[in-house]
Amino acid sequence: MSPHIALHDPVFRDYFWIVLISLAIAGAVLGFLRFVLKKETASMFKTYCSWILIAGIGFIVVFLGRIPTIVGVTLLAIYAFKEFARASGLYRDSWMTGAVYAGIVTVGIASLISPPRGEEQGTGWYGFFVAVPAFAIALILLIPILRNRARGELRRISLAIFRKNFRPPSVAQRNQPEQDMGRRARSAGRRYDSALASSILISILWPVATSSDRLDRWNWRATGRSFD
């Protein structure tokens, strides 16, 4: 998409008016609550202003075209992971965060470039795009080996893989055949869901299995029952 195409694209114009009307209605409701009903809406207005900012930036990057959209989504993913890492404590591990940042940037690059041999139609290197998560997970799993460290690594690995695999479909998927794209998306989704579920399950059960206190209590109970 380019600015010229966006101006004549009915989908872009429909979404523009839908968002604009929704923001106008929300602003009118907040104004009614504040000035007529005399309600305290300071926090709501802050949230409303953030909606306006997000909507404006989103429409601007989409209006400017494919490359600005990819760059904007990549920067948004980097910022979102930064907040996620700070909230979860993963930000203290520079190795894991660096691996996830590298994966996000690589996904953006795969969306920008074309296949070197020209074997795929459309824009973006889709084959490389769907392979990036596998390489990123392999890199995340390799980090504890390189550091020769096992304690506490399972939780960091689970958090890193969790954030890496939860991402929206890329702009690289444009101009792909509809049936082929749907089949690839479903197949990739099943792989990601299985890997994610396994990592979360292991991260929950591992502390239980390796806790010396729990093992001692279990052995004590098992020994007591054997004498009954």
TORPA-4810 file (N, C-alpha, C, O; in nm, 3 decimals):
<nodes>
NODE_1_0.084_-0.119_0.000_0.000_0.000_0.000_0.088_0.124_0.000_0.194_0.127_0.062_M
NODE_2_0.041_0.228_-0.071_0.108_0.357_-0.078_0.005_0.464_-0.045_-0.114_0.436_-0.040_S
NODE_3_0.050_0.589_-0.021_-0.049_0.695_0.008_-0.154_0.710_-0.100_-0.271_0.734_-0.070_P
NODE_4_-0.114_0.696_-0.228_-0.211_0.709_-0.337_-0.315_0.596_-0.332_-0.434_0.620_-0.351_H
NODE_5_-0.268_0.473_-0.306_-0.360_0.360_-0.299_-0.449_0.371_-0.176_-0.568_0.339_-0.182_I
NODE_6_-0.391_0.417_-0.065_-0.470_0.428_0.059_-0.587_0.524_0.043_-0.696_0.499_0.095_A
NODE_7_-0.565_0.634_-0.029_-0.672_0.732_-0.047_-0.788_0.675_-0.128_-0.902_0.720_-0.113_L
NODE_8_-0.761_0.577_-0.212_-0.866_0.520_-0.297_-0.905_0.380_-0.253_-0.985_0.313_-0.320_H
NODE_9_-0.852_0.334_-0.141_-0.884_0.200_-0.092_-1.007_0.208_-0.003_-1.004_0.276_0.099_D
NODE_10_-1.116_0.140_-0.038_-1.238_0.149_0.045_-1.219_0.091_0.184_-1.280_0.140_0.279_P
NODE_11_-1.136_-0.012_0.198_-1.114_-0.071_0.331_-1.046_0.029_0.423_-1.086_0.045_0.538_V
NODE_12_-0.942_0.097_0.373_-0.872_0.196_0.453_-0.965_0.310_0.491_-0.964_0.356_0.605_F
NODE_13_-1.044_0.356_0.397_-1.136_0.467_0.426_-1.246_0.426_0.524_-1.285_0.504_0.610_R
NODE_14_-1.295_0.302_0.510_-1.399_0.256_0.604_-1.345_0.249_0.746_-1.409_0.295_0.840_D
NODE_15_-1.226_0.192_0.761_-1.167_0.184_0.895_-1.135_0.323_0.950_-1.147_0.346_1.070_Y
NODE_16_-1.094_0.413_0.864_-1.065_0.549_0.908_-1.190_0.614_0.968_-1.184_0.674_1.075_F
NODE_17_-1.304_0.602_0.898_-1.427_0.664_0.947_-1.480_0.591_1.070_-1.536_0.654_1.160_W
NODE_18_-1.464_0.458_1.075_-1.509_0.383_1.193_-1.433_0.427_1.317_-1.494_0.452_1.422_I
NODE_19_-1.300_0.438_1.306_-1.219_0.480_1.421_-1.250_0.624_1.457_-1.261_0.657_1.575_V
NODE_20_-1.263_0.711_1.357_-1.291_0.852_1.384_-1.425_0.870_1.454_-1.434_0.946_1.551_L
NODE_21_-1.528_0.801_1.407_-1.660_0.813_1.469_-1.659_0.754_1.610_-1.722_0.808_1.701_I
NODE_22_-1.587_0.641_1.628_-1.580_0.579_1.761_-1.511_0.672_1.860_-1.556_0.683_1.974_S
NODE_23_-1.403_0.738_1.818_-1.333_0.831_1.907_-1.420_0.953_1.938_-1.418_1.005_2.050_L
NODE_24_-1.496_0.998_1.839_-1.584_1.112_1.861_-1.694_1.078_1.961_-1.726_1.158_2.049_A
NODE_25_-1.753_0.959_1.948_-1.857_0.917_2.042_-1.800_0.902_2.183_-1.861_0.945_2.280_I
NODE_26_-1.681_0.840_2.192_-1.619_0.823_2.323_-1.587_0.958_2.387_-1.606_0.976_2.507_A
NODE_27_-1.539_1.055_2.305_-1.512_1.188_2.358_-1.637_1.258_2.405_-1.636_1.327_2.506_G
NODE_28_-1.747_1.240_2.332_-1.873_1.302_2.372_-1.925_1.242_2.503_-1.976_1.314_2.588_A
NODE_29_-1.910_1.111_2.518_-1.954_1.046_2.642_-1.872_1.095_2.761_-1.927_1.125_2.867_V
NODE_30_-1.740_1.104_2.743_-1.655_1.153_2.851_-1.685_1.298_2.885_-1.685_1.337_3.002_L
NODE_31_-1.710_1.379_2.781_-1.746_1.518_2.807_-1.877_1.531_2.882_-1.891_1.616_2.970_G
NODE_32_-1.973_1.446_2.849_-2.101_1.447_2.919_-2.083_1.409_3.066_-2.140_1.471_3.155_F
NODE_33_-2.002_1.306_3.090_-1.978_1.263_3.228_-1.908_1.371_3.310_-1.936_1.388_3.428_L
NODE_34_-1.816_1.442_3.246_-1.736_1.538_3.322_-1.808_1.671_3.343_-1.809_1.724_3.454_R
NODE_35_-1.868_1.725_3.237_-1.922_1.861_3.245_-2.070_1.865_3.282_-2.118_1.966_3.333_F
NODE_36_-2.143_1.759_3.257_-2.286_1.756_3.289_-2.311_1.683_3.420_-2.378_1.735_3.510_V
NODE_37_-2.257_1.563_3.432_-2.277_1.484_3.553_-2.173_1.513_3.660_-2.184_1.462_3.772_L
NODE_38_-2.072_1.593_3.628_-1.969_1.634_3.724_-1.896_1.513_3.783_-1.868_1.509_3.903_K
NODE_39_-1.866_1.417_3.699_-1.792_1.299_3.743_-1.642_1.323_3.727_-1.599_1.403_3.644_K
NODE_40_-1.563_1.252_3.807_-1.419_1.260_3.797_-1.372_1.168_3.685_-1.379_1.045_3.698_E
NODE_41_-1.325_1.226_3.576_-1.288_1.147_3.458_-1.145_1.178_3.412_-1.112_1.160_3.295_T
NODE_42_-1.061_1.225_3.504_-0.924_1.261_3.464_-0.849_1.139_3.410_-0.784_1.148_3.306_A
NODE_43_-0.858_1.026_3.481_-0.789_0.906_3.434_-0.846_0.855_3.303_-0.773_0.804_3.218_S
NODE_44_-0.980_0.870_3.286_-1.041_0.827_3.160_-0.994_0.913_3.044_-0.972_0.861_2.934_M
NODE_45_-0.978_1.044_3.067_-0.932_1.131_2.960_-0.788_1.100_2.923_-0.750_1.114_2.806_F
NODE_46_-0.706_1.060_3.019_-0.570_1.020_2.987_-0.569_0.898_2.897_-0.494_0.891_2.800_K
NODE_47_-0.654_0.801_2.931_-0.666_0.683_2.846_-0.718_0.719_2.708_-0.671_0.667_2.607_T
NODE_48_-0.816_0.809_2.703_-0.874_0.852_2.576_-0.768_0.921_2.489_-0.763_0.899_2.368_Y
NODE_49_-0.685_1.003_2.550_-0.578_1.069_2.474_-0.479_0.968_2.419_-0.427_0.985_2.308_C
NODE_50_-0.451_0.862_2.497_-0.362_0.758_2.446_-0.426_0.685_2.328_-0.356_0.646_2.234_S
NODE_51_-0.559_0.665_2.330_-0.628_0.605_2.216_-0.610_0.691_2.091_-0.582_0.639_1.983_W
NODE_52_-0.627_0.821_2.107_-0.612_0.911_1.992_-0.470_0.904_1.937_-0.450_0.902_1.815_I
NODE_53_-0.371_0.900_2.026_-0.232_0.892_1.982_-0.204_0.761_1.909_-0.142_0.761_1.803_L
NODE_54_-0.251_0.650_1.965_-0.227_0.520_1.903_-0.296_0.512_1.767_-0.237_0.466_1.670_I
NODE_55_-0.421_0.557_1.761_-0.495_0.553_1.634_-0.427_0.641_1.529_-0.416_0.602_1.413_A
NODE_56_-0.383_0.759_1.571_-0.316_0.849_1.476_-0.188_0.791_1.421_-0.165_0.796_1.300_G
NODE_57_-0.104_0.736_1.509_0.021_0.677_1.462_-0.006_0.556_1.372_0.060_0.539_1.270_I
NODE_58_-0.103_0.473_1.411_-0.135_0.356_1.329_-0.181_0.394_1.190_-0.136_0.334_1.092_G
NODE_59_-0.270_0.490_1.179_-0.318_0.530_1.047_-0.208_0.597_0.965_-0.205_0.582_0.843_F
NODE_60_-0.120_0.671_1.029_-0.012_0.738_0.956_0.082_0.637_0.893_0.117_0.648_0.775_I
NODE_61_0.125_0.536_0.972_0.221_0.439_0.917_0.155_0.353_0.808_0.220_0.319_0.709_V
NODE_62_0.028_0.318_0.825_-0.040_0.241_0.721_-0.060_0.326_0.596_-0.047_0.277_0.484_V
NODE_63_-0.092_0.453_0.615_-0.111_0.544_0.503_0.018_0.563_0.424_0.015_0.576_0.301_F
NODE_64_0.132_0.566_0.492_0.259_0.589_0.424_0.303_0.470_0.340_0.383_0.487_0.249_L
NODE_65_0.253_0.351_0.369_0.286_0.239_0.283_0.340_0.118_0.356_0.341_0.113_0.479_G
NODE_66_0.384_0.020_0.277_0.426_-0.109_0.331_0.549_-0.098_0.420_0.548_-0.150_0.532_R
NODE_67_0.653_-0.034_0.373_0.778_-0.027_0.450_0.760_0.048_0.582_0.804_-0.003_0.685_I
NODE_68_0.698_0.165_0.584_0.674_0.230_0.714_0.589_0.146_0.808_0.610_0.149_0.929_P
NODE_69_0.495_0.069_0.754_0.412_-0.017_0.838_0.496_-0.126_0.903_0.482_-0.153_1.022_T
NODE_70_0.582_-0.190_0.825_0.668_-0.295_0.879_0.761_-0.238_0.985_0.778_-0.297_1.092_I
NODE_71_0.822_-0.124_0.956_0.912_-0.061_1.053_0.836_-0.023_1.180_0.885_-0.043_1.291_V
NODE_72_0.716_0.032_1.163_0.637_0.072_1.279_0.597_-0.047_1.365_0.605_-0.039_1.487_G
NODE_73_0.554_-0.156_1.302_0.515_-0.275_1.378_0.637_-0.335_1.448_0.626_-0.382_1.562_V
NODE_74_0.752_-0.333_1.382_0.874_-0.386_1.445_0.913_-0.304_1.567_0.946_-0.359_1.671_T
NODE_75_0.908_-0.171_1.555_0.940_-0.085_1.669_0.838_-0.105_1.783_0.875_-0.105_1.900_L
NODE_76_0.711_-0.122_1.745_0.608_-0.147_1.847_0.634_-0.279_1.918_0.616_-0.288_2.040_L
NODE_77_0.674_-0.382_1.844_0.703_-0.511_1.906_0.822_-0.501_2.001_0.821_-0.562_2.108_A
NODE_78_0.924_-0.425_1.962_1.041_-0.406_2.050_0.999_-0.336_2.179_1.039_-0.378_2.288_I
NODE_79_0.921_-0.232_2.166_0.877_-0.159_2.286_0.787_-0.247_2.373_0.799_-0.245_2.496_Y
NODE_80_0.697_-0.324_2.311_0.607_-0.411_2.387_0.687_-0.517_2.463_0.658_-0.546_2.579_A
NODE_81_0.787_-0.575_2.397_0.868_-0.674_2.468_0.948_-0.610_2.582_0.967_-0.672_2.686_F
NODE_82_0.993_-0.488_2.562_1.066_-0.419_2.669_0.979_-0.405_2.793_1.024_-0.429_2.905_K
NODE_83_0.852_-0.365_2.773_0.760_-0.353_2.887_0.730_-0.489_2.949_0.723_-0.503_3.071_E
NODE_84_0.712_-0.590_2.863_0.688_-0.726_2.913_0.806_-0.776_2.995_0.788_-0.836_3.101_F
NODE_85_0.928_-0.752_2.945_1.048_-0.798_3.015_1.064_-0.728_3.150_1.105_-0.790_3.248_A
NODE_86_1.032_-0.600_3.155_1.040_-0.528_3.282_0.937_-0.580_3.382_0.967_-0.595_3.500_R
NODE_87_0.816_-0.607_3.335_0.710_-0.654_3.424_0.737_-0.795_3.476_0.701_-0.827_3.589_A
NODE_88_0.800_-0.879_3.394_0.823_-1.018_3.432_0.958_-1.043_3.496_0.983_-1.153_3.545_S
NODE_89_1.046_-0.943_3.497_1.179_-0.961_3.553_1.280_-1.014_3.454_1.397_-1.031_3.489_G
NODE_90_1.238_-1.042_3.331_1.330_-1.094_3.230_1.431_-0.990_3.185_1.536_-1.025_3.129_L
NODE_91_1.401_-0.863_3.209_1.487_-0.756_3.159_1.626_-0.760_3.224_1.721_-0.704_3.169_Y
NODE_92_1.638_-0.824_3.340_1.768_-0.833_3.406_1.863_-0.928_3.335_1.983_-0.925_3.359_R
NODE_93_1.809_-1.014_3.249_1.892_-1.109_3.174_1.916_-1.053_3.034_1.830_-1.064_2.946_D
NODE_94_2.030_-0.994_3.014_2.060_-0.929_2.886_2.075_-1.030_2.773_2.048_-0.997_2.657_S
NODE_95_2.117_-1.152_2.804_2.132_-1.253_2.700_1.997_-1.291_2.641_1.980_-1.294_2.519_W
NODE_96_1.901_-1.321_2.727_1.768_-1.361_2.680_1.698_-1.247_2.608_1.641_-1.266_2.500_M
NODE_97_1.702_-1.129_2.667_1.637_-1.015_2.601_1.703_-0.983_2.468_1.635_-0.948_2.372_T
NODE_98_1.835_-0.996_2.461_1.905_-0.974_2.335_1.863_-1.072_2.228_1.848_-1.036_2.111_G
NODE_99_1.843_-1.199_2.268_1.799_-1.300_2.171_1.660_-1.269_2.118_1.634_-1.285_1.998_A
NODE_100_1.569_-1.225_2.206_1.434_-1.192_2.161_1.435_-1.068_2.072_1.366_-1.063_1.971_V
NODE_101_1.513_-0.967_2.110_1.526_-0.848_2.025_1.578_-0.887_1.887_1.529_-0.838_1.785_Y
NODE_102_1.678_-0.975_1.883_1.732_-1.019_1.754_1.625_-1.090_1.671_1.618_-1.070_1.550_A
NODE_103_1.542_-1.172_1.738_1.435_-1.240_1.665_1.332_-1.143_1.609_1.286_-1.159_1.496_G
NODE_104_1.294_-1.042_1.688_1.196_-0.944_1.641_1.250_-0.866_1.521_1.180_-0.847_1.422_I
NODE_105_1.375_-0.822_1.531_1.435_-0.748_1.420_1.447_-0.835_1.295_1.427_-0.788_1.184_V
NODE_106_1.480_-0.963_1.315_1.492_-1.055_1.201_1.357_-1.075_1.133_1.351_-1.085_1.010_T
NODE_107_1.250_-1.083_1.211_1.116_-1.094_1.152_1.085_-0.970_1.067_1.030_-0.982_0.958_V
NODE_108_1.121_-0.852_1.118_1.101_-0.730_1.040_1.180_-0.731_0.911_1.129_-0.690_0.806_G
NODE_109_1.305_-0.778_0.918_1.387_-0.784_0.797_1.329_-0.883_0.697_1.326_-0.856_0.577_I
NODE_110_1.282_-0.999_0.747_1.221_-1.098_0.658_1.096_-1.044_0.590_1.063_-1.084_0.479_A
NODE_111_1.026_-0.952_0.656_0.907_-0.892_0.595_0.944_-0.788_0.490_0.866_-0.760_0.399_S
NODE_112_1.064_-0.733_0.502_1.105_-0.627_0.409_1.167_-0.681_0.281_1.138_-0.633_0.171_L
NODE_113_1.255_-0.780_0.296_1.333_-0.826_0.181_1.254_-0.926_0.099_1.153_-0.981_0.144_I
NODE_114_1.300_-0.949_-0.022_1.240_-1.047_-0.112_1.328_-1.170_-0.118_1.447_-1.161_-0.088_S
NODE_115_1.273_-1.286_-0.156_1.355_-1.407_-0.167_1.469_-1.385_-0.266_1.447_-1.328_-0.372_P
NODE_116_1.589_-1.431_-0.232_1.704_-1.405_-0.322_1.690_-1.471_-0.458_1.743_-1.421_-0.558_P
NODE_117_1.620_-1.585_-0.463_1.605_-1.656_-0.590_1.473_-1.624_-0.659_1.447_-1.672_-0.770_R
NODE_118_1.390_-1.546_-0.595_1.263_-1.508_-0.656_1.164_-1.622_-0.669_1.081_-1.620_-0.760_G
NODE_119_1.172_-1.723_-0.579_1.082_-1.838_-0.591_0.946_-1.813_-0.532_0.856_-1.895_-0.552_E
NODE_120_0.927_-1.703_-0.459_0.797_-1.673_-0.399_0.737_-1.549_-0.463_0.808_-1.453_-0.495_E
NODE_121_0.606_-1.553_-0.482_0.536_-1.438_-0.535_0.500_-1.341_-0.423_0.491_-1.380_-0.306_Q
NODE_122_0.480_-1.217_-0.458_0.440_-1.118_-0.360_0.559_-1.055_-0.292_0.674_-1.079_-0.329_G
NODE_123_0.530_-0.975_-0.192_0.633_-0.901_-0.121_0.672_-0.973_0.007_0.589_-1.040_0.069_T
NODE_124_0.797_-0.959_0.046_0.844_-1.022_0.168_0.890_-1.165_0.144_0.844_-1.232_0.052_G
NODE_125_0.980_-1.211_0.228_1.034_-1.346_0.219_0.956_-1.432_0.317_0.997_-1.447_0.431_W
NODE_126_0.843_-1.488_0.272_0.752_-1.559_0.362_0.814_-1.685_0.418_0.794_-1.717_0.536_Y
NODE_127_0.889_-1.759_0.337_0.950_-1.882_0.385_1.046_-1.856_0.500_1.048_-1.931_0.598_G
NODE_128_1.127_-1.752_0.488_1.220_-1.716_0.595_1.144_-1.662_0.716_1.183_-1.685_0.830_F
NODE_129_1.035_-1.590_0.688_0.953_-1.533_0.796_0.898_-1.641_0.889_0.904_-1.626_1.011_F
NODE_130_0.843_-1.749_0.832_0.785_-1.854_0.916_0.893_-1.939_0.982_0.865_-2.010_1.079_V
NODE_131_1.017_-1.934_0.931_1.126_-2.012_0.991_1.195_-1.938_1.104_1.263_-2.000_1.186_A
NODE_132_1.179_-1.806_1.110_1.250_-1.727_1.212_1.216_-1.772_1.354_1.308_-1.784_1.435_V
NODE_133_1.088_-1.798_1.391_1.061_-1.842_1.528_1.136_-1.968_1.569_1.178_-1.979_1.684_P
NODE_134_1.154_-2.063_1.475_1.228_-2.184_1.508_1.373_-2.152_1.540_1.430_-2.205_1.635_A
NODE_135_1.434_-2.065_1.459_1.573_-2.025_1.484_1.583_-1.947_1.614_1.679_-1.964_1.690_F
NODE_136_1.486_-1.861_1.641_1.490_-1.781_1.764_1.478_-1.870_1.887_1.548_-1.849_1.986_A
NODE_137_1.389_-1.970_1.883_1.375_-2.062_1.995_1.503_-2.143_2.015_1.546_-2.166_2.128_I
NODE_138_1.564_-2.186_1.904_1.691_-2.259_1.916_1.798_-2.172_1.980_1.876_-2.221_2.062_A
NODE_139_1.803_-2.044_1.945_1.899_-1.954_2.005_1.872_-1.935_2.154_1.965_-1.933_2.235_L
NODE_140_1.744_-1.921_2.191_1.708_-1.905_2.332_1.746_-2.029_2.412_1.795_-2.018_2.525_I
NODE_141_1.725_-2.148_2.355_1.761_-2.271_2.424_1.912_-2.291_2.431_1.961_-2.361_2.519_L
NODE_142_1.984_-2.231_2.338_2.129_-2.246_2.336_2.199_-2.157_2.439_2.312_-2.186_2.480_L
NODE_143_2.134_-2.050_2.479_2.198_-1.954_2.570_2.240_-2.018_2.703_2.354_-1.997_2.744_I
NODE_144_2.154_-2.096_2.773_2.202_-2.158_2.899_2.321_-2.250_2.878_2.406_-2.262_2.966_P
NODE_145_2.329_-2.315_2.762_2.443_-2.403_2.734_2.570_-2.321_2.719_2.675_-2.358_2.773_I
NODE_146_2.562_-2.211_2.647_2.679_-2.126_2.628_2.726_-2.065_2.761_2.845_-2.046_2.782_L
NODE_147_2.630_-2.035_2.849_2.666_-1.976_2.978_2.697_-2.082_3.084_2.743_-2.049_3.194_R
NODE_148_2.672_-2.209_3.049_2.695_-2.319_3.143_2.621_-2.293_3.274_2.677_-2.303_3.383_N
NODE_149_2.493_-2.261_3.260_2.410_-2.228_3.375_2.276_-2.297_3.361_2.216_-2.296_3.253_R
NODE_150_2.228_-2.358_3.469_2.098_-2.427_3.466_1.998_-2.368_3.564_1.878_-2.372_3.539_A
NODE_151_2.044_-2.313_3.675_1.955_-2.265_3.779_1.876_-2.143_3.732_1.934_-2.043_3.691_R
NODE_152_1.743_-2.153_3.738_1.656_-2.042_3.702_1.641_-2.018_3.553_1.571_-1.924_3.514_G
NODE_153_1.704_-2.099_3.470_1.699_-2.074_3.326_1.566_-2.115_3.264_1.525_-2.058_3.163_E
NODE_154_1.497_-2.214_3.322_1.373_-2.262_3.261_1.267_-2.153_3.259_1.195_-2.138_3.160_L
NODE_155_1.257_-2.077_3.367_1.159_-1.968_3.371_1.192_-1.862_3.267_1.103_-1.812_3.199_R
NODE_156_1.319_-1.827_3.255_1.359_-1.726_3.157_1.333_-1.774_3.015_1.287_-1.698_2.930_R
NODE_157_1.362_-1.901_2.990_1.338_-1.957_2.857_1.189_-1.953_2.823_1.151_-1.915_2.712_I
NODE_158_1.103_-1.991_2.921_0.959_-1.991_2.896_0.907_-1.851_2.868_0.826_-1.833_2.778_S
NODE_159_0.954_-1.752_2.944_0.911_-1.615_2.922_0.957_-1.564_2.786_0.880_-1.499_2.715_L
NODE_160_1.081_-1.594_2.750_1.134_-1.547_2.622_1.059_-1.609_2.504_1.025_-1.540_2.409_A
NODE_161_1.034_-1.741_2.512_0.961_-1.808_2.403_0.817_-1.761_2.398_0.761_-1.744_2.290_I
NODE_162_0.756_-1.741_2.515_0.618_-1.693_2.520_0.604_-1.560_2.447_0.513_-1.544_2.365_F
NODE_163_0.692_-1.465_2.475_0.681_-1.333_2.412_0.719_-1.337_2.265_0.665_-1.262_2.185_R
NODE_164_0.813_-1.424_2.229_0.858_-1.428_2.091_0.750_-1.481_1.999_0.739_-1.436_1.885_K
NODE_165_0.671_-1.578_2.046_0.575_-1.644_1.958_0.440_-1.575_1.952_0.361_-1.604_1.863_N
NODE_166_0.411_-1.483_2.047_0.284_-1.413_2.042_0.304_-1.284_1.964_0.340_-1.182_2.022_F
NODE_167_0.281_-1.289_1.835_0.297_-1.174_1.748_0.191_-1.181_1.640_0.148_-1.291_1.604_R
NODE_168_0.148_-1.068_1.587_0.047_-1.069_1.482_0.105_-1.114_1.350_0.227_-1.113_1.333_P
NODE_169_0.021_-1.153_1.254_0.070_-1.189_1.122_0.144_-1.072_1.059_0.107_-0.956_1.077_P
NODE_170_0.248_-1.104_0.985_0.335_-1.001_0.930_0.280_-0.947_0.800_0.198_-1.010_0.733_S
NODE_171_0.327_-0.828_0.765_0.293_-0.769_0.636_0.356_-0.850_0.524_0.318_-0.836_0.408_V
NODE_172_0.454_-0.934_0.559_0.516_-1.019_0.458_0.417_-1.118_0.398_0.444_-1.174_0.292_A
NODE_173_0.304_-1.140_0.464_0.207_-1.236_0.415_0.116_-1.178_0.308_0.030_-1.249_0.255_Q
NODE_174_0.131_-1.052_0.276_0.048_-0.994_0.172_0.078_-1.056_0.036_0.189_-1.104_0.011_R
NODE_175_-0.024_-1.054_-0.049_-0.014_-1.104_-0.185_0.016_-1.254_-0.190_0.055_-1.305_-0.295_N
NODE_176_-0.001_-1.324_-0.080_0.010_-1.469_-0.079_-0.127_-1.525_-0.118_-0.230_-1.466_-0.086_Q
NODE_177_-0.128_-1.641_-0.186_-0.258_-1.704_-0.215_-0.336_-1.728_-0.088_-0.280_-1.770_0.013_P
NODE_178_-0.466_-1.700_-0.092_-0.547_-1.702_0.029_-0.550_-1.840_0.094_-0.533_-1.851_0.215_E
NODE_179_-0.572_-1.945_0.015_-0.579_-2.078_0.072_-0.444_-2.120_0.127_-0.435_-2.180_0.234_Q
NODE_180_-0.336_-2.090_0.051_-0.203_-2.127_0.095_-0.165_-2.055_0.223_-0.106_-2.114_0.313_D
NODE_181_-0.200_-1.927_0.231_-0.167_-1.850_0.350_-0.242_-1.903_0.472_-0.185_-1.913_0.580_M
NODE_182_-0.370_-1.937_0.454_-0.446_-1.992_0.565_-0.392_-2.125_0.612_-0.384_-2.151_0.732_G
NODE_183_-0.354_-2.210_0.517_-0.297_-2.340_0.554_-0.167_-2.322_0.629_-0.143_-2.390_0.729_R
NODE_184_-0.080_-2.232_0.581_0.047_-2.209_0.649_0.026_-2.150_0.787_0.095_-2.187_0.883_R
NODE_185_-0.068_-2.059_0.798_-0.093_-1.995_0.927_-0.144_-2.096_1.029_-0.101_-2.095_1.144_A
NODE_186_-0.235_-2.185_0.987_-0.287_-2.286_1.080_-0.177_-2.382_1.123_-0.168_-2.419_1.240_R
NODE_187_-0.094_-2.424_1.027_0.014_-2.516_1.059_0.114_-2.452_1.155_0.156_-2.514_1.252_S
NODE_188_0.151_-2.328_1.125_0.246_-2.258_1.213_0.185_-2.235_1.350_0.254_-2.248_1.451_A
NODE_189_0.054_-2.201_1.355_-0.012_-2.177_1.482_-0.013_-2.301_1.569_0.006_-2.291_1.691_G
NODE_190_-0.035_-2.420_1.509_-0.035_-2.543_1.587_0.103_-2.570_1.646_0.114_-2.614_1.760_R
NODE_191_0.209_-2.543_1.568_0.344_-2.565_1.619_0.373_-2.470_1.733_0.428_-2.511_1.836_R
NODE_192_0.338_-2.345_1.717_0.366_-2.247_1.821_0.288_-2.277_1.948_0.341_-2.267_2.058_Y
NODE_193_0.160_-2.314_1.933_0.077_-2.343_2.050_0.131_-2.462_2.127_0.132_-2.462_2.250_D
NODE_194_0.176_-2.565_2.055_0.230_-2.683_2.122_0.358_-2.649_2.197_0.376_-2.691_2.312_S
NODE_195_0.446_-2.574_2.133_0.571_-2.537_2.198_0.545_-2.449_2.320_0.608_-2.466_2.424_A
NODE_196_0.452_-2.357_2.307_0.421_-2.268_2.417_0.359_-2.342_2.534_0.397_-2.322_2.649_L
NODE_197_0.262_-2.430_2.504_0.197_-2.506_2.610_0.298_-2.595_2.683_0.293_-2.608_2.806_A
NODE_198_0.388_-2.656_2.608_0.488_-2.743_2.670_0.580_-2.664_2.761_0.610_-2.707_2.873_S
NODE_199_0.626_-2.547_2.714_0.719_-2.466_2.794_0.652_-2.416_2.922_0.714_-2.415_3.028_S
NODE_200_0.525_-2.375_2.912_0.455_-2.327_3.031_0.431_-2.441_3.129_0.448_-2.424_3.250_I
NODE_201_0.393_-2.559_3.078_0.368_-2.673_3.165_0.496_-2.714_3.239_0.493_-2.743_3.358_L
NODE_202_0.608_-2.716_3.166_0.734_-2.754_3.229_0.775_-2.650_3.333_0.823_-2.685_3.441_I
NODE_203_0.755_-2.520_3.300_0.794_-2.415_3.394_0.712_-2.421_3.523_0.761_-2.380_3.628_S
NODE_204_0.589_-2.472_3.514_0.505_-2.484_3.634_0.543_-2.607_3.716_0.549_-2.601_3.839_I
NODE_205_0.569_-2.719_3.648_0.595_-2.843_3.718_0.738_-2.857_3.766_0.765_-2.929_3.862_L
NODE_206_0.831_-2.789_3.699_0.972_-2.806_3.734_1.003_-2.765_3.878_1.071_-2.840_3.948_W
NODE_207_0.956_-2.646_3.926_0.985_-2.613_4.066_0.929_-2.715_4.164_0.989_-2.742_4.268_P
NODE_208_0.812_-2.772_4.131_0.753_-2.873_4.220_0.840_-2.998_4.223_0.860_-3.058_4.329_V
NODE_209_0.891_-3.036_4.106_0.969_-3.159_4.097_1.108_-3.144_4.157_1.165_-3.243_4.204_A
NODE_210_1.163_-3.025_4.158_1.301_-3.005_4.202_1.312_-2.942_4.339_1.423_-2.924_4.389_T
NODE_211_1.200_-2.909_4.403_1.205_-2.848_4.535_1.242_-2.953_4.640_1.173_-3.054_4.654_S
NODE_212_1.352_-2.929_4.712_1.397_-3.027_4.811_1.297_-3.041_4.925_1.277_-3.151_4.977_S
NODE_213_1.233_-2.930_4.966_1.135_-2.937_5.073_1.018_-3.025_5.035_0.973_-3.109_5.114_D
NODE_214_0.968_-3.006_4.914_0.854_-3.087_4.871_0.894_-3.234_4.859_0.817_-3.323_4.895_R
NODE_215_1.015_-3.258_4.807_1.059_-3.397_4.796_1.075_-3.462_4.932_1.041_-3.579_4.948_L
NODE_216_1.128_-3.388_5.031_1.143_-3.443_5.165_1.008_-3.475_5.227_0.990_-3.581_5.288_D
NODE_217_0.912_-3.383_5.211_0.779_-3.408_5.265_0.714_-3.530_5.200_0.649_-3.611_5.266_R
NODE_218_0.733_-3.541_5.067_0.675_-3.654_4.996_0.737_-3.785_5.041_0.667_-3.884_5.062_W
NODE_219_0.870_-3.786_5.057_0.938_-3.908_5.102_0.896_-3.944_5.244_0.880_-4.062_5.276_N
NODE_220_0.877_-3.840_5.330_0.836_-3.867_5.467_0.696_-3.930_5.471_0.671_-4.024_5.546_W
NODE_221_0.606_-3.876_5.388_0.471_-3.932_5.384_0.473_-4.073_5.330_0.404_-4.161_5.381_R
NODE_222_0.554_-4.094_5.223_0.559_-4.227_5.164_0.617_-4.328_5.264_0.571_-4.442_5.271_A
NODE_223_0.718_-4.286_5.340_0.779_-4.375_5.441_0.679_-4.407_5.552_0.671_-4.521_5.598_T
NODE_224_0.603_-4.304_5.596_0.505_-4.324_5.702_0.395_-4.420_5.660_0.350_-4.503_5.740_G
NODE_225_0.352_-4.409_5.534_0.247_-4.499_5.488_0.296_-4.643_5.479_0.219_-4.737_5.499_R
NODE_226_0.424_-4.660_5.449_0.476_-4.795_5.434_0.477_-4.872_5.566_0.471_-4.995_5.568_S
NODE_227_0.485_-4.796_5.681_0.485_-4.861_5.813_0.344_-4.883_5.867_0.327_-4.955_5.965_F
NODE_228_0.243_-4.823_5.803_0.106_-4.840_5.852_0.052_-4.978_5.818_-0.062_-5.009_5.852_D
</nodes>
